[in-house]
Amino acid sequence: MENAVKERSIDVLLREGASFPPPPAFAKTARVPSKAARAKLTAAAAKSPEKFWDAAARELFWFKPWRKTLQWKVPHAKWFVGGTTNLSYNCLDRHLDGPRRNKAALIWEGEPGEVRTYTYLQLHREVSLFANGLKSLGVAKGDRVAIYMPLVPEAVIAMLACARVGAVHGVVFGGFSAEALRDRINDSQAKIVVTSDGGWRKGAILRLKDAVDEAVKGSPSVKAVVVLKHAGNEITINEGMDHWWHRLTAKSSPVCPAEKLDSEHPLFILYTSGSTGKPKGILHTTGGYMTQVAWTTKNVFDLREEDVYWCTADVGWVTGHSYLSYGPLLNGATAFMYEGAPLTPGPDRFWSMIARHKISIFYTAPTAIRTFMRLGDSHPGKHDLTSLRLLGTVGEPINPEAWKWYRRTIGGERCPIVDTWWQTETGAIMISPLPGATAAKPGSATLPLPGVDADVVDMQGKSVPLGSGGYLVVKRPWPSMLRTIWGDDERYKAQYWSQIPGMYFTGDGARKDKDGYIWILGRIDDVLNVSGHRLSTMEIESALVGHAYVAESAVVGRPDEIHGQAVCAFVTLKGGRTPSPELKDELREFVAKAIGAIARPAEIRFTDSLPKTRSGKIMRRLLREIAAGGAVKGDVTTLEDFGILAKLQQDEE
Ligand code: WTA
């Protein structure tokens, strides 16, 4: 662990450099308009974080005010204790009495090109109809509802409907396999699954309902499936189980008062990869999540009434929860969403949408930026991108070259860039520039936001001096923090609160530069970050050993120019089985089927055995170095069989 941090620190040292102050024209009207203004906010929040978050929570609607801002019994936090509220009410009803009533809340474009717009009033009506539909299927406060949908407005409507009645949503990314869906349904004991016939991806139809049919066979908790007619593909209807969305809502009432929910009422479970094979159900609750998501959306994106804000994330990831759905709606903004693939039908699809919809804030992942950069300047060059005023990135470290390209080619040297660091577990952005206040350095997420006590520490929890590397932690509870791992509080304690005593450990290594800026060095556990998506090496390994021919496997990440990291799997076969190119392809598909296409290994390497320590632990560091194509450095004296190392290196293709 220590070695990894040191090596990566050196890379970062080499590229710390250029600094880009906020463009003066932007800073002039920004919510937080100067470095001094940010410093003042940060100092006040550090003095009394509770007072700071208290004020943020007061900007929202509460049925009943809280008695106590924070109750903290390590590692369990309760925020806004005794208060009652409703997230759906705050996203919708609250905007209906004023000028936002007929303002566009969502503008959606489908991959084939259809455009639909929902005003706040219309969205409120659709959510109420669907919430009543859920109730008619027996959904009550606290029940879990799995949502497995393409990126369509109905996915957001379903989430808001759950929040409205106090049901706990668990969105499962539409790219995940039937097996992955089944595991998540079973872990959360979901009563209802909401899906669609299919979704559009690269001109083809992703057959979601078929996957649901397969998953539900092994999920006894599911009592009903709601199906949205969207892509128009043929599906099987299971009588007694399946309900068409349009029929369900056609017979519902549009009146559905929002439930008065306790601030700590569970809002959603979102599964993410950890360092063991089993995905973790990250649990978020209502009042604190809502408060920090609303504050960060407003201030990090400097959101205005007239903005058209586009976050390209899918609702299957946390970014799609906090910054596609809830954050913009909490602020009464206009959010744009696009269903399909970025390069369909051509490489300028994104730029054409920015020009046509006059997008002013654009938030995406470094992988996408690197892909566009490689495709060249001519595609964005064909479109008028002058509506843009702010750009953002999330999900993985961005290399300075891509950052500069983004600023120049997409932002026209005029737009500030916010590089936002956060996690499924943190619920909201934690480390980020404030665009009118913070000078950006390409590749750094800059500073912890006001009210967030993040730091880089050593193994003992001691803050490292400026200019050194260590572990990224959060020292004090924050409103949108995860509350536990669903059904496994012991794992919650062990995973996050025991590695560095008394602090939340993020799993990331980081470095602080001489100005106190934080540079994320990446995960230091067995979690890969492929295109900004977290994948557990162990989950992929257990998928591989599920194949009849595989004896053992070890999965590591190797650096990848576009995707950040790529999955590389070392595989030993059972006796009598011979490696072949066909078997490689078969294994890659096998993983894709078990987990989803994002987990498909970029590379499979067959080997006679894996390098292990005397105690039987696979030496992943060595495999990482081999996968990266570099020579093996460092200490190998604990290797059980030195011969293997030479063999593995020889086998490189
Ligand atoms: C990484 C996504 C560098 C990090 C919101 C973190 C980042 C993991 C950044 C969480 C960033 C996220 N710079 N690395 N701006 N943002 N990461 O849960 O390793 O899908 O721990 O949440 O992504 O991934 P998750």
Residues whose N, C-alpha, C, O or C-beta is under 5 A from the ligand:
A	BS01	WTA	T393 V394 G395 E396 P397 D419 T420 W421 W422 Q423 T424 E425 A445 T506 D508 I520 G522 R523 G532 R534
